[in-house]
């Protein structure tokens, strides 16, 4: 995961500098002492998360999330080996894997949406639709037009990372806002998953903004470390929140009757909308 952050840094470091500056893909992974230590620490946290979930037998509760972690751990190991053993093949392999990771994170957030809206099934389908609409809006309004502009591949990759990161941040804000509006119980696992993603995304957004404003050699050293640190912080939060599986008890304290009664009329209306959408999709 730290390798992903370092690749993100490689692409982002072109912004805030002149457009004709070319960031070598082979420099995507900064193998300085700090970055190397962060990479090892990140992979250790990823492995701990996976082993703990396997021991607790709750891998199936968050299949997309743990598949994402498995993928990130695997390609971090592979690309790190390629960096040392086959440096000529490293750039193409890295950017391909990194792009797949950006897409996979949307699937993980969709899984989080399912868990957030799980108590109310009508809202759950609408939550998926809302998530899909936000993704498509950002795709056609911001991401595709940005990629179609004539400029260097590094600038295109930078904008792709920026817009996908912003899209994910908006998704998290909307999902958490909807959960608060409908007074849905999140539970420790789901709230920790969202908090970890929010921490990682927020730090990277701030890092990009600072690089655009203070870009150059003065901020380059800080910029190269902040990305991996954001991943490590996210992993640390996930290790705490997902150390054991704690399902939300529908009859427990987390969902009181007053909140359920207040949301009941709105839930009934959403149920009607959901039924209409289901019939529409089946046609």
C-alpha positions in Angstrom: 0.0 0.0 0.0 2.8 2.4 0.7 4.1 1.6 -2.9 0.8 2.9 -4.1 1.2 6.1 -2.2 4.7 6.5 -3.5 3.4 6.0 -7.1 0.8 8.6 -6.3 3.5 11.0 -5.2 5.4 10.4 -8.4 2.5 11.4 -10.5 1.5 14.3 -8.3 4.9 15.8 -8.0 4.6 17.2 -11.5 1.9 19.6 -10.5 3.0 22.9 -9.1 6.0 22.7 -11.3 6.4 23.5 -15.0 4.3 21.4 -17.4 7.4 20.3 -19.4 9.0 18.7 -16.4 9.0 14.9 -16.9 8.8 12.8 -13.8 10.5 9.5 -14.6 8.2 6.5 -13.8 11.2 4.6 -12.5 11.4 7.2 -9.7 7.8 6.3 -8.6 9.0 4.3 -5.6 11.3 6.3 -3.5 13.6 3.8 -1.8 15.1 6.1 0.7 15.2 4.9 4.3 12.0 6.6 5.4 10.0 5.5 2.4 11.4 1.9 2.6 10.6 1.7 6.3 7.0 3.0 5.6 6.6 0.4 2.8 7.7 -2.5 5.1 5.5 -1.2 7.9 2.5 -0.9 5.5 2.9 -4.4 4.1 3.1 -5.7 7.7 -0.1 -4.0 8.6 -1.8 -5.3 5.5 -0.7 -8.9 6.3 -1.8 -8.5 9.9 -5.3 -7.4 8.8 -5.6 -10.3 6.5 -4.4 -12.9 9.0 -6.6 -11.5 11.7 -9.7 -11.7 9.5 -8.8 -15.2 8.5 -8.3 -16.3 12.1 -11.6 -14.6 13.1 -13.3 -16.2 10.1 -14.9 -13.0 8.9 -13.2 -12.5 5.6 -16.6 -13.2 3.9 -18.2 -10.3 5.8 -16.2 -7.7 3.8 -15.1 -9.7 0.7 -14.3 -6.7 -1.5 -12.3 -4.9 1.2 -10.1 -7.9 2.0 -9.7 -8.7 -1.7 -8.5 -5.1 -2.2 -6.0 -5.6 0.6 -4.8 -8.8 -0.8 -4.3 -7.2 -4.2 -2.5 -4.2 -2.8 -0.2 -6.4 -0.7 0.5 -8.7 -3.6 1.3 -6.0 -6.2 3.4 -4.0 -3.7 5.6 -7.1 -3.2 5.7 -7.8 -7.0 6.5 -4.3 -8.1 9.1 -3.9 -5.3 10.9 -7.0 -6.6 10.6 -5.7 -10.2 12.2 -2.4 -9.1 15.3 -4.2 -8.0 15.4 -7.3 -10.4 13.8 -6.0 -13.6 13.8 -2.2 -13.6 13.0 -2.0 -17.3 9.7 -3.8 -16.7 8.9 -1.9 -13.5 7.3 1.3 -14.8 4.6 -0.3 -17.0 3.8 -2.9 -14.4 3.5 -0.3 -11.7 1.2 2.1 -13.5 -1.1 -0.7 -14.7 -1.4 -2.1 -11.1 -1.8 1.4 -9.7 -4.7 2.2 -12.1 -6.4 -1.0 -11.2 -6.1 -0.1 -7.5 -7.8 3.3 -8.1 -10.8 1.5 -9.7 -10.9 -1.2 -7.0 -11.3 1.4 -4.3 -14.7 2.4 -5.7 -15.8 -1.2 -5.3 -14.7 -1.2 -1.7 -16.7 2.0 -1.1 -19.7 0.4 -2.7 -19.4 -2.5 -0.3 -19.3 0.0 2.5 -22.5 1.6 1.2 -24.2 -1.8 1.4 -23.2 -2.2 5.0 -24.2 1.4 5.9 -27.7 1.0 4.5 -28.2 -2.6 5.5 -30.8 -2.0 8.3 -33.2 -0.6 5.7 -33.4 -2.6 2.5 -35.3 0.0 0.5 -32.6 2.6 1.3 -29.9 0.0 0.5 -30.7 -0.2 -3.2 -31.1 3.6 -3.4 -27.7 3.9 -1.7 -26.1 1.8 -4.5 -27.9 3.9 -7.1 -26.7 7.1 -5.4 -23.1 5.8 -5.3 -23.2 4.9 -9.0 -24.7 8.3 -9.9 -22.0 10.2 -8.1 -19.3 8.0 -9.8 -20.8 8.5 -13.3 -21.2 12.2 -12.7 -17.5 12.7 -11.8 -16.5 10.4 -14.6 -18.2 12.2 -17.4 -18.0 15.8 -16.0 -14.4 15.8 -14.6 -12.4 12.7 -15.2 -12.9 12.0 -19.0 -12.6 15.7 -20.1 -9.4 15.9 -18.0 -7.9 12.8 -19.7 -8.8 14.1 -23.2 -6.7 17.2 -22.9 -3.4 17.3 -24.8 -0.6 17.2 -22.3 2.0 14.9 -20.8 1.1 11.5 -19.5 2.3 12.5 -16.0 -0.1 15.5 -15.9 -2.9 13.2 -17.1 -2.1 10.7 -14.4 -2.0 13.4 -11.8 -5.4 14.7 -12.7 -6.8 11.2 -12.8 -5.6 10.5 -9.3 -6.9 13.9 -8.1 -10.4 13.5 -9.5 -10.8 9.9 -8.4 -9.6 10.8 -4.9 -12.0 13.7 -4.8 -14.9 11.5 -6.0 -14.2 8.9 -3.3 -14.1 11.7 -0.7 -17.5 13.0 -1.8 -18.9 9.4 -1.7 -17.8 9.0 1.9 -19.3 12.4 2.9 -22.6 11.6 1.2 -22.8 8.1 2.7 -22.0 9.3 6.2 -24.4 12.2 5.8 -27.2 9.8 4.7 -26.4 7.5 7.6 -26.7 10.4 10.1 -29.9 11.7 8.4 -31.6 8.3 8.6 -30.0 7.6 11.9 -28.6 4.3 10.7 -26.2 2.4 13.0 -22.7 2.0 11.5 -21.0 -0.2 14.0 -17.3 -0.2 14.8 -16.2 -2.2 11.6 -17.9 0.0 9.0 -17.3 3.3 10.7 -13.6 2.4 11.1 -13.4 1.3 7.4 -14.9 4.7 6.3 -12.7 6.6 8.8 -9.5 4.9 7.4 -10.4 5.8 3.9 -11.4 9.3 4.8 -8.1 9.9 6.6 -6.1 8.6 3.7 -8.0 10.6 1.1 -8.1 13.8 3.1 -4.4 13.8 3.7 -3.7 13.2 0.1 -6.0 15.9 -1.1 -4.3 18.4 1.3 -0.9 17.1 0.1 -1.8 17.8 -3.5 -3.2 21.3 -2.7 0.0 22.2 -0.8 2.2 20.9 -3.7 0.3 22.9 -6.2 0.8 26.1 -4.1 4.3 25.5 -2.8 5.6 23.1 -5.5 9.3 22.9 -6.1 12.3 21.6 -4.3 11.2 23.2 -1.1 8.2 20.9 -0.6 9.3 17.9 -2.6 10.8 16.1 0.4 7.7 16.5 2.5 5.4 15.6 -0.4 7.2 12.3 -0.9 6.6 11.2 2.6 3.1 12.4 3.3 1.5 10.0 0.8 2.9 6.8 2.4 2.2 8.2 5.8 -1.5 8.6 4.9 -1.7 5.0 3.8 -0.1 3.8 7.0 -2.5 5.9 9.1 -5.4 4.4 7.2 -4.1 0.9 7.7 -3.6 1.5 11.4 -7.2 2.7 11.8 -8.4 -0.4 9.9 -6.3 -2.7 12.1 -8.0 -1.2 15.2 -11.5 -1.1 13.8 -11.4 -4.6 12.1 -9.4 -6.5 14.8 -12.6 -8.5 15.4 -15.9 -8.7 13.7 -18.6 -6.7 15.6 -22.0 -6.8 13.7 -24.5 -4.2 14.4 -27.3 -5.5 16.6 -30.6 -4.3 15.2 -32.3 -4.7 18.6 -29.4 -3.2 20.6 -28.6 0.2 21.9 -27.3 1.5 18.6 -30.8 1.6 17.0 -33.3 3.1 19.3 -37.1 3.0 18.6 -37.5 6.8 18.5 -35.1 7.0 15.6 -36.8 4.1 13.8 -40.2 5.8 14.3 -39.0 9.1 13.0 -37.5 7.5 9.9 -40.5 5.2 9.2 -42.6 7.5 7.0 -39.5 8.4 4.9 -38.5 4.7 4.7 -42.0 3.9 3.4 -41.7 6.5 0.7 -38.2 5.3 -0.2 -39.6 1.8 -0.4 -42.1 2.9 -3.0 -39.4 4.6 -5.0 -37.2 1.5 -4.8 -40.0 -0.7 -6.1 -40.6 1.6 -9.0 -36.9 1.6 -9.8 -36.7 -2.2 -9.6 -39.6 -2.6 -12.0 -37.9 -0.1 -14.4 -34.6 -1.9 -14.3 -36.3 -5.2 -15.0 -37.9 -4.0 -18.2 
